[in-house]
């Protein structure tokens, strides 16, 4: 792992702690309960994607939360700047993490294939 990769991972871990703190400092109580799963920064640290756990929200609730988060983005960025004393903060993009659902679908397909093969062997 290179020094640049280590710095990038360090920044991501700091942001993973700071973003929930920033959301918790906002007046909107709905944003306090969001579960941040991961923060991924671009190589130059100019952009960062913040992944949120989608399990307990419907599609319409997810759209509403994303709209709220787009409005709160400048406040969250300012919070991170002030807390860390950075010159520049990554521009945040908030997304609900769909990887968990995709991996469950793949696991279900593998189980189905295994059951079909057992049926053929009998």
N, C-alpha and C positions, 0 to 999 in steps of 0.2 A: 504494500500500500504506500503510495507516494505521500509526500508532505501535503500537497494540495488536496488529495482525497481525505486526508486526516482532518484538515481544516474545514473542509466541506461537511464532513460527518459531525464535527464539533458544532458547527453553526446550526445544522439540522437538529441536533439534540437540544441546543439552547432554545431554538424556536419552538420545539415540541413542548418545552416547559413554559415559555413565555406566552404563546398564543392562548392557552386556556386561562392564564392569569389575566391577560388583556380582556378576553371575553367576559370573565368574571367581574371585571371592574366596570362593565357597562351597565346602564340602567335597565336594559331589557332582560328580564329574568329568563326568557326562553333561551337566550344564548348562553346562559350559565350552565345549562345541562348538557351541552353538546360534548360528545366524547371524541377527542382528537386522536386518531390512530397513528398518523405519520405525517412528517413534513419532508418534502423532497425539494432541494434547491437545485437550480440550474448550475452549470459549471462555473459561471462567473458570479453567482450569487445575486443576480439582478432580479430573478424571479423565484418564487417558491410556491409549490402546490401543497395545500393543507388538506389532508384526507380525513373525512369524518365518518364515524360508524353509522351506517344507514339502517341498522336492524330494527329500530323501534319507530321508524317514521314511514308514513305512506308517501306516495309520489307527490301528492299535492303539498304535504307538509315539507318535503325536501325542497320543492321549488320555493316555498315561502321562506324557509331558512336560508337558502342561497341568496334570495333577494335581500334579506336582512344583513347577511354577511357582506354582500357587495357594498351596502351602505356603510357598514362598520369598518370596512377595510382600512381607510385612512387613519382611523383612531387606533386600530390594532398596530399598524405600522409605526405610528408615533410613539405608542407605548413601548414597543421593542427598541426603538431608537433611544429613547430617554433612559430606559432601564440598562441597556448595555453600553451606552455612550458611543454608539456607532456613528460614523459619518453618513452612511447610507444603509437603508433597510431594503430587503427584497420586496418586490411587489407581490402581494399574496393573491392566489387564486384558490378559492374554496371549492371542493368537490366531495361528493359522497363516494366512498370507496366501494366499487363494484367487484373487486377481485375476490372477496370472500364468497359472494353469491356464485361467481363463475367457478370457483374451486369446488363448491358444493355440487353444482351441476355436473362437473366432470367426475366427481366421486360417485354420484348417483349413476352415471352412465357406466362406469367401471363395474359397479355392483350388479347392474342389470346384465352386462355382458357375462360376468362370472356366473350368474344364475342361469342364463341361457346355455352356457357351455356345460354346466352341471346337468341340465335337462337333456342335452344331446348325448352325454356320456352314459346316462341311465338306460 
